[in-house]
Structures are given as structure tokens and as C-alpha cells.
Amino acid sequence: MVAIKDMLGEQTVIRADGRKVDELRPVRITRRFTDVPEGSVLIECGNTRVMCTATFTSGVPRWRKDSGLGWVTAEYAMLPRATADRTDRESVRGKIGGRTHEISRLIGRCLRGVVDMKALGENQVQIDCDVLQADGGTRTASVTGGFVALALACRKLVEEGYLGSTPIRHFVTGVSAGIVDEQALLDLQYSEDSRAQVDLNCVMNELGEIIELQGTGEGRAFTLTEQQELVRLCAKGNRELLKIQKEALGGAL
């Protein structure tokens, strides 16, 4: 990352990939990436690629039975060579890692935050997010792509008569921001994320309300003013992601 002076003599930050400080990486959502699931997408955020599928199951977990309410849950995983060095599958290790559990729960919480469980009825939708290639922002990409897969699945269930109407109340997107070399940046790629002094993930609904906010002082503590600036960057990024989701879904749920 370098800084150059613009015509007014002010500092303008140019990132390694040429982006501005408040610019998203190129985002592409490919619908029906696989044929079998009720909903399926590939989301690409720069060099991060995540396959998200949504599976509908009649019935709910035993603890939810006879409640009249549905359930949405998620699982997150990385392929062995999603990163520079190969990692063993967690199924081979015989233990799911803490990071995997944490991200899976995050995705599930965020998607449940925009679903009317009563309208879903006693049915379950499971979202699987498999990272094919990781270059930063995999959890937020999983939320953004996982939502589109969920919306596609609900649309199919309505068309086939399993549901009377979509149980989804709002769109939901997620993006990261951070402070790198004392500069606030939107949508960190790995080369930035790995040396960020502060890292923040923000998930919002289409009303601009926050569903999940995770901020960590990786290299130092941060102020409320800095947090507000990072949230402002994320709000801008989430608005742009919302437009991309709506384009992928043809403008409506």
C-alpha cells in the first residue's frame, strides 16, 4: 500500500490491488452453481470463492418440535487447499476446530435474523458454506452468498407449494473492514487482513440495521471513533452488496 498526493495536495491511499480505501473487491454471484440443492450459489469476492448451498428438510430438531416454528442453521468448512498451505480435513482430524464452530454459528445467527420462523413452519433449511479459495473475508462472503442460496431455496419451495410465501423478511449482507498501517480500509484481502491492527466484521440487513458486529484489536486497542469509521465503511460496502444480491435474485425475493 502506498500513499500519493492528489492535485489538492491531500493524501490518497492506493492499495496493493489498486482499490480505494472504501472500495469492495469485485463481487460475482453465480446462481445454481450445483444442481441438486434447493438453493446453490458460488460467491466470489476478489480471490475468495465460497460455494453456498441451501437444503430444505421437512421437520425440525427434536428440541424445536411442536413449537410451530422452523429453523435455519449453517455449517462452514474450508477445502484442504483453499489456502497457500494444505490443511487436513477436520473430519480426518476427528475434531471440528473452534474457528469453524464459531463461523458456523455466526452464519446461522445472521441468516436466522432475517427469517420469520413461524412462516417457515416446522421445517428446516441448512446452509452449507464451503470455502474453495480463501483470500480474506470468508465468513462475511459466506453470509452474503448463503443468504442468496437461502432465498433461492425459499423461492423454489413457494413455487412447489411447500410454503405459502417466502419466510424471508429482509436481505442480509456482510463485509469486513480494518485498520492497516493506521489506515481504515474496507473489505480486507488476506495480505491486508494478516497484518491488520484492527479487524471488524459487520453484518447488516437491508434497512441498515446491524445484526452482527465483531471487532478485534489484533495489534492494538481501538477507539470508539475508529470503530464508527469502520462501521461507516462497512455500511457503504453492505449497501453495494445488497444491490449485487438483488441483481442475482432478479430484483426481488
C-alpha positions as CSV (number, residue, x, y, z in Angstrom):
1,M,0.0,0.0,0.0
2,V,1.4,3.4,-0.9
3,A,0.1,7.0,-0.5
4,I,0.3,9.6,-3.2
5,K,-0.7,13.2,-3.2
6,D,-3.7,14.3,-5.3
7,M,-4.0,17.6,-7.1
8,L,-5.1,19.3,-3.9
9,G,-2.1,18.0,-2.0
10,E,-4.1,15.6,0.1
11,Q,-3.0,12.1,0.8
12,T,-4.8,9.4,-1.3
13,V,-4.2,5.8,-0.3
14,I,-3.7,3.3,-3.1
15,R,-3.9,-0.3,-2.1
16,A,-1.8,-3.2,-3.4
17,D,-4.6,-4.2,-5.8
18,G,-5.4,-0.6,-6.9
19,R,-8.5,-0.2,-4.8
20,K,-9.5,2.9,-2.9
21,V,-9.9,2.7,0.9
22,D,-13.7,2.4,0.6
23,E,-13.9,0.1,-2.4
24,L,-15.1,-3.5,-2.4
25,R,-13.2,-6.2,-4.3
26,P,-15.0,-7.3,-7.5
27,V,-18.0,-9.4,-6.4
28,R,-19.8,-12.0,-8.5
29,I,-22.6,-14.3,-7.5
30,T,-23.3,-17.3,-9.8
31,R,-26.7,-18.9,-9.2
32,R,-27.4,-22.6,-9.4
33,F,-23.7,-23.4,-9.1
34,T,-24.7,-27.0,-8.4
35,D,-27.9,-28.8,-9.5
36,V,-29.1,-30.9,-6.6
37,P,-29.7,-28.5,-3.6
38,E,-32.8,-26.4,-3.4
39,G,-30.6,-23.3,-3.5
40,S,-27.0,-23.0,-4.6
41,V,-24.5,-20.2,-5.5
42,L,-20.9,-19.5,-5.9
43,I,-19.9,-16.2,-4.5
44,E,-16.6,-14.6,-5.5
45,C,-15.2,-11.6,-3.6
46,G,-11.9,-10.9,-5.3
47,N,-9.9,-14.2,-5.0
48,T,-12.1,-15.5,-2.2
49,R,-14.5,-18.1,-3.5
50,V,-17.2,-19.8,-1.4
51,M,-19.8,-22.3,-2.6
52,C,-23.1,-21.9,-0.6
53,T,-25.9,-24.4,-0.7
54,A,-29.3,-24.5,1.0
55,T,-31.0,-27.8,1.8
56,F,-34.7,-28.0,2.8
57,T,-35.8,-30.7,5.3
58,S,-39.3,-31.3,6.5
59,G,-39.4,-31.3,10.3
60,V,-37.2,-29.6,12.9
61,P,-34.7,-30.7,15.6
62,R,-36.3,-32.5,18.5
63,W,-36.0,-29.6,20.8
64,R,-38.0,-27.4,18.3
65,K,-40.8,-30.0,17.7
66,D,-44.4,-28.9,18.2
67,S,-43.4,-25.3,18.5
68,G,-44.9,-24.3,15.1
69,L,-41.5,-22.7,14.3
70,G,-38.9,-23.5,11.7
71,W,-35.1,-23.5,12.0
72,V,-32.2,-22.2,9.9
73,T,-28.7,-23.4,10.6
74,A,-25.3,-23.3,8.9
75,E,-22.1,-25.2,8.6
76,Y,-18.8,-23.7,7.4
77,A,-15.7,-25.5,6.1
78,M,-12.6,-24.9,4.2
79,L,-11.3,-27.3,1.5
80,P,-7.8,-28.6,2.2
81,R,-6.1,-26.4,-0.4
82,A,-8.2,-23.3,0.0
83,T,-5.1,-21.6,1.4
84,A,-1.4,-21.4,0.5
85,D,-0.6,-24.5,2.6
86,R,-2.7,-27.6,2.6
87,T,-4.6,-28.4,5.8
88,D,-6.2,-31.7,6.7
89,R,-9.9,-32.0,6.6
90,E,-11.4,-31.7,10.1
91,S,-13.3,-34.9,9.5
92,V,-9.9,-36.6,9.2
93,R,-8.5,-35.0,12.3
94,G,-11.6,-36.2,14.1
95,K,-12.4,-32.8,15.7
96,I,-14.1,-29.7,14.4
97,G,-12.0,-26.7,15.2
98,G,-13.1,-23.8,17.4
99,R,-12.8,-21.3,14.5
100,T,-15.1,-23.5,12.3
101,H,-17.7,-23.7,15.1
102,E,-17.6,-20.0,15.7
103,I,-18.0,-19.1,12.0
104,S,-20.8,-21.7,11.5
105,R,-22.7,-20.2,14.4
106,L,-22.1,-16.7,13.1
107,I,-23.6,-17.5,9.7
108,G,-26.6,-19.3,11.2
109,R,-27.3,-16.4,13.6
110,C,-27.2,-13.8,10.8
111,L,-29.5,-15.7,8.5
112,R,-32.0,-16.5,11.3
113,G,-32.1,-12.8,12.0
114,V,-34.0,-12.2,8.7
115,V,-36.3,-15.2,8.7
116,D,-39.8,-15.4,10.0
117,M,-39.7,-18.8,11.7
118,K,-43.4,-19.1,12.1
119,A,-43.9,-18.6,8.3
120,L,-41.2,-21.3,7.7
121,G,-43.3,-23.7,9.7
122,E,-41.8,-26.8,11.3
123,N,-39.3,-27.1,8.5
124,Q,-35.5,-26.7,8.5
125,V,-33.1,-25.1,6.0
126,Q,-29.5,-26.0,6.3
127,I,-26.9,-23.7,4.7
128,D,-23.5,-25.2,3.8
129,C,-20.7,-22.8,3.1
130,D,-17.6,-24.5,1.6
131,V,-14.6,-22.2,1.0
132,L,-13.0,-23.2,-2.3
133,Q,-10.3,-20.5,-2.1
134,A,-9.6,-18.1,0.8
135,D,-8.2,-14.6,0.4
136,G,-9.8,-12.9,3.4
137,G,-13.4,-12.2,4.3
138,T,-14.6,-15.8,4.0
139,R,-17.1,-15.6,6.9
140,T,-18.8,-12.4,5.5
141,A,-18.8,-13.8,2.0
142,S,-20.5,-16.9,3.4
143,V,-23.2,-14.8,4.9
144,T,-23.8,-12.8,1.7
145,G,-23.7,-15.9,-0.5
146,G,-25.5,-18.1,2.0
147,F,-28.4,-15.6,2.0
148,V,-28.8,-15.8,-1.8
149,A,-28.8,-19.6,-1.6
150,L,-31.5,-19.4,1.2
151,A,-33.6,-17.0,-0.9
152,L,-33.4,-19.3,-3.9
153,A,-34.4,-22.3,-1.8
154,C,-37.4,-20.5,-0.3
155,R,-38.4,-19.3,-3.8
156,K,-38.4,-22.9,-5.0
157,L,-40.4,-24.1,-2.0
158,V,-43.1,-21.4,-2.7
159,E,-43.2,-22.3,-6.4
160,E,-43.7,-26.0,-5.5
161,G,-46.3,-25.3,-2.9
162,Y,-44.4,-26.4,0.2
163,L,-44.6,-22.8,1.6
164,G,-47.4,-20.3,1.1
165,S,-45.0,-17.3,0.9
166,T,-41.3,-16.7,1.5
167,P,-40.4,-16.6,5.2
168,I,-37.6,-14.1,4.5
169,R,-38.3,-10.6,5.9
170,H,-35.2,-8.8,4.8
171,F,-32.0,-9.1,2.7
172,V,-28.8,-9.5,4.7
173,T,-25.1,-8.9,3.8
174,G,-21.8,-9.0,5.5
175,V,-18.4,-7.3,4.9
176,S,-15.1,-6.7,6.7
177,A,-13.1,-3.6,7.4
178,G,-9.9,-3.0,9.3
179,I,-7.1,-0.7,10.2
180,V,-3.9,-1.4,8.3
181,D,-0.8,0.8,8.7
182,E,-3.1,3.2,10.6
183,Q,-5.5,3.5,7.6
184,A,-9.1,2.3,7.8
185,L,-9.9,0.1,4.8
186,L,-13.0,-1.7,3.5
187,D,-13.1,-5.4,2.5
188,L,-9.7,-6.7,3.5
189,Q,-7.9,-9.2,1.4
190,Y,-5.5,-11.7,3.1
191,S,-2.4,-9.6,2.6
192,E,-4.1,-6.8,4.5
193,D,-6.0,-8.9,7.0
194,S,-2.9,-10.7,8.1
195,R,-1.2,-7.5,9.3
196,A,-4.3,-5.5,10.3
197,Q,-4.0,-3.7,13.6
198,V,-7.8,-3.8,14.0
199,D,-10.2,-6.2,12.3
200,L,-14.0,-5.8,12.2
201,N,-16.8,-7.8,10.6
202,C,-20.2,-6.2,10.1
203,V,-23.5,-7.9,9.0
204,M,-26.5,-5.7,8.3
205,N,-30.0,-6.1,7.0
206,E,-31.4,-4.0,4.1
207,L,-32.7,-1.4,6.5
208,G,-29.1,-0.7,7.5
209,E,-29.6,-2.2,10.9
210,I,-26.7,-4.2,12.4
211,I,-27.3,-7.9,13.0
212,E,-23.7,-8.9,14.0
213,L,-20.7,-6.8,14.8
214,Q,-17.3,-8.4,15.6
215,G,-14.4,-6.1,16.3
216,T,-11.0,-7.1,17.5
217,G,-7.8,-5.2,18.4
218,E,-5.3,-7.5,16.7
219,G,-2.3,-5.3,17.1
220,R,-3.6,-2.6,19.4
221,A,-6.8,-1.3,21.1
222,F,-9.1,1.0,19.1
223,T,-11.2,3.9,19.9
224,L,-15.0,4.4,19.5
225,T,-14.2,7.0,16.8
226,E,-12.2,4.4,14.9
227,Q,-15.0,1.8,15.4
228,Q,-17.5,4.2,14.0
229,E,-15.4,4.9,10.9
230,L,-15.0,1.1,10.3
231,V,-18.8,0.6,10.7
232,R,-19.4,3.5,8.2
233,L,-17.1,1.8,5.7
234,C,-19.0,-1.5,6.2
235,A,-22.4,0.2,5.8
236,K,-21.2,1.5,2.4
237,G,-19.9,-1.9,1.4
238,N,-23.1,-3.6,2.6
239,R,-25.3,-1.3,0.5
240,E,-23.3,-2.2,-2.6
241,L,-23.5,-5.9,-1.8
242,L,-27.3,-5.6,-1.4
243,K,-27.5,-4.3,-5.0
244,I,-25.5,-7.3,-6.2
245,Q,-27.7,-9.7,-4.3
246,K,-30.8,-8.1,-5.7
247,E,-29.4,-8.4,-9.2
248,A,-28.6,-12.1,-8.6
249,L,-32.2,-12.7,-7.5
250,G,-33.8,-10.7,-10.2
251,G,-34.6,-7.8,-8.0
252,A,-36.9,-9.5,-5.5
253,L,-37.2,-12.4,-3.1
